[in-house]
Amino acid sequence: MDKYQVLSKISRANLERDVKDLATRWPTRHTLSKHHPAIVAYLSGKFKALGYPPKRHVYEQAGKSLSNVIAQKPGGSGAPILLCAHFDSRQEDLHAPEAPAPGADDNATGVAVLFEVARVLKDTPLRVPLRFALFSGEEQNLWGSTAYAAECKQRGEKLTLVFNLDEVGYPDTEKHLFLDRDERGRPENNAASAKLITRLEWLARNVVKVPTRIDPAEASDYIPFEAQGYTITGLYEGEYRYPHYHKSTDTPDKVDFGYVKDMARLTVAFLLDYAR
Ligand SMILES: [Zn+2]
């Protein structure tokens, strides 16, 4: 059987449905908005419906108890791969938690890809566990991922690698998928990240057949893991090209769902290649 057959199960319609749902169900997904608990419950319900028991990871910030949502695909042995995306959003004023912030590209797209990956790989055995993390507080300087990475490190937990999805819906004219390489922070985990990039480039060229470019990893949820010494990479549409970035106009009509699907296909191809 073709190793990559499961790629054909990735559904553009599912990706579109999830992005639209996340961007329109609440006026904002700002972490300090009154909607935060309902959003956490919704995301937990999505994991449950996909067959993964969800867990809430609670941390304290700004005098509040805030949540990330975690789930894990069991099976295999050894250290889990962590696939992550932030579910919070913002608009022009970070300090207006109830102002409309649909956050379609940033980062309903990453959340939608994560759910679609979870769905298509549900019954595919992998040689390591695959853990899913949906982080909050990314827009406030990585609150959720910082708290979670610190706890992983504190309990001495090994992670095979951390793979981040942030803004995966607004391509440049050539529709490059940007591969995030660890080039900064601690030097000792850079080589491992570069190796993953080489593999991603090969898969993009030969299996998924999409063009890629490399960007330095920065300013998203993999950074707190990088700082703790973990191996990181991720996918991204490219640096600050999106005209609706952090604006109330970041709505689903701006998203290229064919491109989002390519992001999901490369993520799944990588997981099949690396962990099967
Ligand atoms: Zn983002």
Boltz pocket constraint, residues with backbone or C-beta under 6 A from the ligand:
constraints:
  - pocket:
      binder: B
      contacts: [[A, 86], [A, 106], [A, 107], [A, 138], [A, 166], [A, 167]]
      max_distance: 6.0
